[in-house]
Amino acid sequence: MAGARLAARPATHAPAHQLPRAAAFAAAGRRGGDSPFFPRARGSVLTVACAIKSNGSNSKVTRVLFCGPYFPASTRYTTEYLQDYPFIEVDEVGLEQVPDVIHNYHICVVKNRRIDSDVIAKATQMKIIMQYGVGLEGVDVNTATEHKIKVARIPGSMTGNAVSCAEMAIYLTLGVLRKQKLMDAAVHQKDLGSPTGETILGKTVLILGFGAIGMEIAKRLKPFGVKILATKRNWSLGSLPCDVDGLVDKKGGPEDMYELAGEADIVITCLLQTNETVGIVDDMFLSAMKKGSCLVNIARGGLLDYKAVFDHLESGHLGGLGIDVAWTEPFDPEDPILKFSNVIITPHVAGVTEYSYRTMAKVVGDVALQLHSGEIFTGIEFVN
């Protein structure tokens, strides 16, 4: 859907590019104000003082490209946030059309589009490639760096994304334990009092990757009366946003994940997908888990080895699977793994809530305004 063009500013207001820069950004800041959907940044994650000359010969307009039709609220909310700024244009184009039009844009929001070296080579006006969230595994960061293009993510701890994902992890955990598919079948069959589910009370939960999402999961799980295990590369106080001693009962590093898996009734994966973590939940890991234990994934589908997961479901060793992300997306609704009665799936919506998406729309909109006027970037984290 190309051409999600922004509405012009009402004639009674001076366009922000005609105001002094401080006044222009004061106006931009008022859009956030006290609104619950456009909050002011608190303790900005990363402030980068780099004046990027934004648009070459087209300096009167800054153009933002959203890749593909999926996660539609991202484009819609960003367009709404920027509707009073006619010098910022927002377009959404089909995934296959991205290489043909990317040369027209200054900011690219990748969503689930792979941005490889061939695509980057065509992005001749591009200044920033960013994700509407955290995951940048589909972006060739090295090539972007060679082309002097910055690559950025929006840290979830600042936007409500981590909280939204944590809630989904608990939703999926409870859905697996209470046998969601069998409950649906019982309703259709006009059955009552079946199936017999399990409580989360008294369970041991392993959180693989204790970052922003993992911490929010632990905060919400603790009142359920569970024991929490967690892995993290670095447990030093400087790497943690708060004291986690009251949240985590047993801490370990990546080297401890097999031992901890053997103690857990539920494993929740919260890792970033990197070359090191692709397929990390493999046959060896699943074999180390207790027989009948459950697996929940709200991070990236590639963390799980498909064949290993399928085989352990088929054998009954894996007691249940709840996933918000899949190996290919959109996932085939006829895939054999979905035939198991103890598997539930949601359509990659863990971070898609009104609060988190409105907040991230503000971040993207502010980045566009900051790029246009050569201001310091806030609310994003550059990875190159």
matplotlib code that plots the C-alpha trace (Angstrom):
import matplotlib.pyplot as plt

x = [0.0, 2.0, 1.2, 0.3, 0.9, 0.7, -2.0, -0.8, -0.6, -3.6, -3.1, -3.4, -0.1, 3.4, 5.1, 7.8, 10.5, 9.7, 10.0, 13.3, 14.7, 14.0, 10.4, 9.9, 11.0, 9.0, 6.0, 7.1, 7.5, 4.0, 2.6, 3.9, 3.0, 1.0, -0.7, -0.7, 0.1, 2.8, 4.8, 7.8, 11.1, 12.3, 16.0, 16.6, 18.2, 20.8, 21.4, 23.6, 25.1, 25.6, 24.3, 23.4, 22.8, 19.5, 18.2, 20.6, 18.7, 15.3, 16.0, 12.4, 11.0, 12.1, 10.7, 10.1, 9.6, 7.7, 8.4, 5.5, 1.8, 2.4, 2.2, -0.1, -0.5, 3.1, 2.6, -0.9, 0.2, 3.4, 1.3, -1.1, 1.7, 3.2, 0.0, 0.7, 4.2, 3.8, 7.6, 7.7, 6.2, 5.4, 4.9, 4.2, 5.2, 4.9, 7.8, 8.7, 8.6, 11.1, 14.3, 12.6, 11.8, 14.2, 16.4, 13.7, 13.8, 15.9, 14.6, 13.7, 11.6, 12.3, 9.6, 10.0, 11.8, 15.3, 17.6, 20.7, 23.7, 21.9, 19.0, 21.4, 23.4, 20.2, 19.5, 21.4, 19.7, 19.3, 20.5, 18.9, 17.7, 15.7, 13.4, 10.0, 11.2, 14.4, 15.2, 17.7, 18.8, 17.5, 19.7, 23.2, 24.7, 28.3, 27.2, 25.1, 28.1, 30.2, 27.6, 27.6, 24.0, 23.2, 21.3, 19.1, 16.6, 14.0, 14.9, 11.8, 12.4, 11.5, 8.4, 6.3, 7.3, 9.1, 6.1, 3.8, 6.0, 6.2, 2.4, 2.2, 4.8, 2.6, -0.5, 1.1, 2.4, -1.0, -2.6, -0.3, -0.7, -4.5, -4.6, -6.1, -6.8, -8.6, -10.7, -11.7, -12.6, -14.7, -16.7, -17.5, -18.4, -20.6, -18.5, -18.1, -15.3, -12.7, -9.8, -7.9, -5.2, -2.2, -1.5, 1.6, 1.8, 4.9, 6.5, 10.1, 10.5, 13.8, 14.1, 16.6, 18.0, 17.4, 17.3, 14.5, 11.8, 13.1, 13.1, 9.5, 8.5, 10.2, 8.4, 5.0, 5.7, 6.9, 3.4, 2.3, 4.4, 7.1, 10.8, 12.7, 15.9, 17.6, 20.6, 22.5, 25.9, 26.8, 25.2, 27.3, 25.3, 26.1, 24.4, 21.1, 18.4, 17.5, 18.4, 17.3, 18.2, 14.5, 13.4, 15.7, 16.3, 19.2, 21.4, 23.6, 25.4, 24.9, 27.2, 24.7, 21.6, 21.5, 21.8, 19.1, 16.8, 16.9, 15.4, 12.7, 9.0, 8.7, 11.3, 10.7, 13.1, 13.8, 17.1, 18.1, 18.6, 22.2, 24.6, 25.4, 21.8, 20.1, 18.9, 20.1, 17.0, 18.0, 17.8, 20.5, 18.7, 15.3, 16.7, 18.1, 14.6, 12.4, 10.0, 6.6, 8.0, 6.8, 8.5, 7.4, 9.0, 8.2, 11.5, 12.4, 11.4, 14.9, 16.0, 14.2, 15.3, 12.1, 12.9, 14.1, 10.9, 8.7, 10.4, 10.2, 6.5, 5.9, 7.7, 5.8, 9.0, 8.0, 4.8, 3.6, 4.6, 3.4, 4.9, 4.2, 7.0, 7.6, 10.3, 8.8, 6.4, 3.5, 3.5, 1.7, -1.6, -1.4, 2.1, 2.2, 3.5, 0.2, -1.7, -0.5, -3.2, -0.6, 0.7, -0.7, 0.4, -0.3, 0.5, 3.6, 1.7, 3.6, 4.8, 1.7, -0.3, -1.9, 0.5, 3.8, 2.9, 1.8, 5.0, 7.2, 5.3, 6.4, 10.0, 10.0, 8.2, 10.7, 13.6, 12.2, 11.8, 15.3, 16.8, 15.0, 16.3, 19.8, 18.9, 20.3, 18.6, 16.8, 14.9, 16.9, 20.0, 22.5, 24.3, 26.9]
y = [0.0, 2.9, 6.5, 6.7, 10.5, 12.8, 15.4, 19.1, 21.2, 23.5, 26.9, 28.6, 27.1, 27.9, 24.7, 23.6, 24.0, 27.7, 28.0, 28.4, 25.0, 25.1, 26.2, 23.5, 20.8, 22.3, 21.8, 18.3, 17.6, 18.9, 16.0, 13.7, 16.0, 14.2, 11.9, 8.2, 7.2, 9.8, 10.0, 12.2, 10.3, 9.6, 8.9, 8.7, 5.4, 6.8, 10.4, 10.7, 14.0, 13.6, 16.1, 14.0, 16.1, 14.6, 14.9, 16.2, 18.0, 17.2, 18.9, 20.3, 16.8, 13.9, 10.5, 7.5, 4.0, 1.3, -2.1, -4.4, -4.6, -6.6, -4.9, -2.3, -0.2, 0.8, 2.8, 4.0, 5.3, 7.0, 8.7, 9.9, 11.2, 13.2, 14.4, 18.1, 18.0, 18.2, 18.1, 14.5, 11.9, 8.3, 5.5, 1.8, -0.4, -4.1, -6.3, -7.0, -3.4, -2.2, -2.6, -0.7, 2.4, 2.5, 5.0, 7.7, 7.4, 8.7, 6.5, 2.8, 1.0, -2.6, -4.6, -8.2, -7.2, -8.5, -5.6, -7.2, -5.8, -5.6, -3.6, -1.3, -0.6, 0.9, 3.1, 6.0, 8.7, 6.5, 7.9, 5.5, 1.9, 1.1, -1.5, -0.8, -2.6, -4.5, -7.3, -6.4, -9.8, -9.2, -6.1, -6.4, -4.0, -4.3, -3.3, -0.4, 0.8, 0.7, 2.9, 5.3, 4.4, 4.2, 1.2, 1.6, -0.2, 1.0, -0.5, -2.1, -0.9, 2.6, 2.0, -0.6, -3.2, -5.3, -5.2, -6.2, -9.1, -10.3, -10.3, -12.4, -14.9, -15.4, -15.7, -18.4, -20.2, -20.3, -21.3, -24.3, -25.3, -25.0, -26.8, -24.1, -26.2, -28.9, -26.3, -24.8, -28.3, -28.9, -25.7, -26.8, -30.3, -28.8, -30.6, -29.4, -29.8, -31.0, -30.8, -31.0, -28.4, -27.5, -24.5, -22.4, -22.4, -24.2, -24.5, -23.7, -21.4, -20.9, -17.6, -17.9, -14.4, -12.1, -8.7, -6.2, -8.7, -11.4, -9.0, -8.0, -11.6, -12.4, -9.4, -10.7, -14.4, -14.0, -13.4, -16.7, -18.5, -19.9, -20.5, -18.4, -19.5, -17.3, -17.1, -13.9, -13.3, -10.7, -10.4, -7.5, -4.7, -2.2, -4.3, -4.6, -2.0, -3.0, -5.4, -8.8, -10.8, -10.8, -11.9, -14.6, -17.7, -19.1, -17.3, -18.7, -18.0, -19.5, -22.4, -23.3, -23.5, -27.3, -27.8, -25.2, -26.7, -30.0, -28.2, -26.3, -27.1, -24.2, -22.6, -19.2, -17.9, -14.2, -14.2, -12.0, -14.0, -13.8, -16.2, -17.7, -18.2, -19.5, -23.0, -22.8, -24.7, -27.9, -31.7, -31.5, -28.7, -30.3, -33.6, -31.8, -30.5, -32.5, -35.0, -33.2, -29.7, -26.8, -24.4, -20.8, -18.6, -14.9, -13.8, -15.1, -18.3, -19.1, -19.7, -23.1, -26.0, -27.0, -30.7, -31.1, -29.4, -31.5, -34.7, -34.0, -33.1, -36.3, -38.4, -36.8, -35.6, -31.9, -31.4, -28.3, -25.5, -21.9, -19.6, -16.0, -16.3, -19.0, -20.4, -18.7, -15.8, -15.7, -19.3, -22.0, -22.7, -26.2, -26.9, -30.3, -28.8, -27.1, -30.4, -31.3, -30.6, -29.1, -26.5, -22.9, -20.1, -16.4, -14.2, -12.3, -9.9, -10.1, -6.5, -5.2, -3.3, 0.1, 1.5, 0.1, 0.9, 4.4, 5.0, 3.6, 5.7, 8.7, 7.5, 7.0, 10.3, 12.2, 10.6, 11.8, 15.3, 15.2, 14.0, 16.7, 19.5, 18.1, 17.7, 15.1, 11.7, 10.4, 7.3, 5.0, 2.8, 2.7, -0.6, 0.8]
z = [0.0, -1.3, -0.6, 3.1, 2.6, 5.6, 5.8, 5.6, 8.7, 9.2, 7.7, 11.1, 12.2, 10.8, 9.5, 11.9, 9.2, 9.2, 12.9, 14.8, 15.5, 19.2, 18.7, 16.1, 18.5, 21.3, 19.0, 18.3, 22.0, 22.7, 20.6, 23.3, 26.2, 28.9, 26.4, 27.6, 24.0, 23.2, 26.5, 26.9, 26.9, 30.4, 30.8, 27.1, 26.1, 23.8, 22.7, 19.7, 18.8, 15.1, 12.6, 9.5, 6.5, 5.7, 2.2, -0.4, -3.1, -1.6, 1.7, 2.0, 2.5, 4.7, 3.5, 5.7, 4.2, 6.0, 4.5, 3.8, 4.9, 8.1, 11.6, 10.0, 13.2, 13.0, 9.8, 10.8, 14.2, 12.8, 10.1, 12.8, 14.9, 12.0, 10.4, 11.2, 9.6, 5.8, 5.3, 6.5, 4.2, 5.3, 2.7, 3.1, 0.1, -0.5, 0.5, -3.1, -4.1, -1.5, -3.7, -6.5, -4.4, -1.5, -3.3, -2.7, 1.1, 4.0, 6.8, 6.4, 9.0, 8.1, 10.1, 8.7, 5.4, 4.9, 4.1, 2.5, 0.7, -2.7, -1.2, 0.8, -2.4, -3.9, -0.8, -2.2, 0.0, 3.1, 6.4, 9.0, 8.8, 11.9, 13.4, 14.9, 18.0, 18.7, 16.3, 13.6, 12.5, 9.0, 8.4, 7.0, 9.5, 8.1, 4.6, 6.0, 7.8, 4.7, 3.0, 5.9, 6.9, 10.6, 11.9, 15.0, 17.3, 19.7, 23.2, 24.6, 28.2, 27.1, 25.1, 26.8, 24.3, 26.9, 29.2, 26.3, 25.3, 29.0, 29.2, 26.1, 27.5, 30.5, 28.3, 26.3, 29.4, 30.9, 27.6, 27.3, 31.0, 30.8, 27.4, 25.3, 22.2, 24.2, 26.0, 22.6, 21.5, 24.6, 24.0, 20.4, 21.7, 24.4, 27.0, 30.6, 33.2, 30.7, 30.1, 33.4, 33.3, 35.4, 37.6, 37.3, 41.1, 42.3, 38.9, 38.1, 35.1, 33.2, 31.4, 28.6, 28.1, 31.1, 29.3, 29.4, 28.4, 30.7, 33.7, 33.0, 32.8, 36.1, 37.8, 36.6, 37.3, 40.9, 42.4, 40.9, 43.4, 41.0, 41.2, 38.6, 36.9, 34.4, 32.0, 31.1, 29.7, 32.3, 35.7, 36.9, 38.7, 36.0, 33.3, 35.2, 35.5, 39.0, 41.8, 40.6, 43.7, 44.8, 41.3, 40.3, 42.5, 40.5, 38.0, 35.3, 32.1, 28.6, 29.7, 32.4, 30.2, 29.9, 33.7, 34.3, 31.6, 33.6, 36.6, 34.8, 34.2, 31.8, 29.5, 28.1, 25.4, 25.3, 23.4, 20.5, 17.4, 16.3, 14.5, 17.9, 19.0, 15.8, 16.6, 20.2, 21.4, 19.6, 20.3, 23.0, 24.8, 24.5, 25.7, 28.8, 29.7, 32.0, 30.3, 30.1, 30.5, 28.3, 26.0, 25.2, 22.6, 22.3, 20.8, 17.3, 15.5, 14.4, 18.0, 17.9, 15.8, 14.0, 13.6, 17.1, 18.5, 16.2, 17.2, 21.0, 20.7, 18.7, 21.3, 24.2, 25.8, 25.2, 27.1, 25.3, 23.0, 23.0, 20.3, 19.1, 16.5, 13.9, 11.6, 8.6, 8.8, 8.1, 9.3, 7.3, 9.2, 7.8, 9.1, 10.8, 14.1, 14.6, 14.5, 18.0, 20.6, 23.0, 20.6, 20.5, 18.3, 18.1, 15.0, 16.2, 18.3, 21.6, 21.3, 19.4, 21.9, 21.8, 24.3, 22.9, 19.3, 20.0, 22.0, 19.2, 16.6, 18.6, 18.6, 14.8, 14.2, 16.4, 14.6, 11.3, 12.7, 14.2, 11.0, 9.0, 11.3, 12.1, 15.8, 18.3, 18.0, 21.1, 22.0, 19.7, 20.1, 17.2, 16.6, 14.3]

ax = plt.figure().add_subplot(projection="3d")
ax.plot(x, y, z, "-o")
ax.set_aspect("equal")
plt.show()
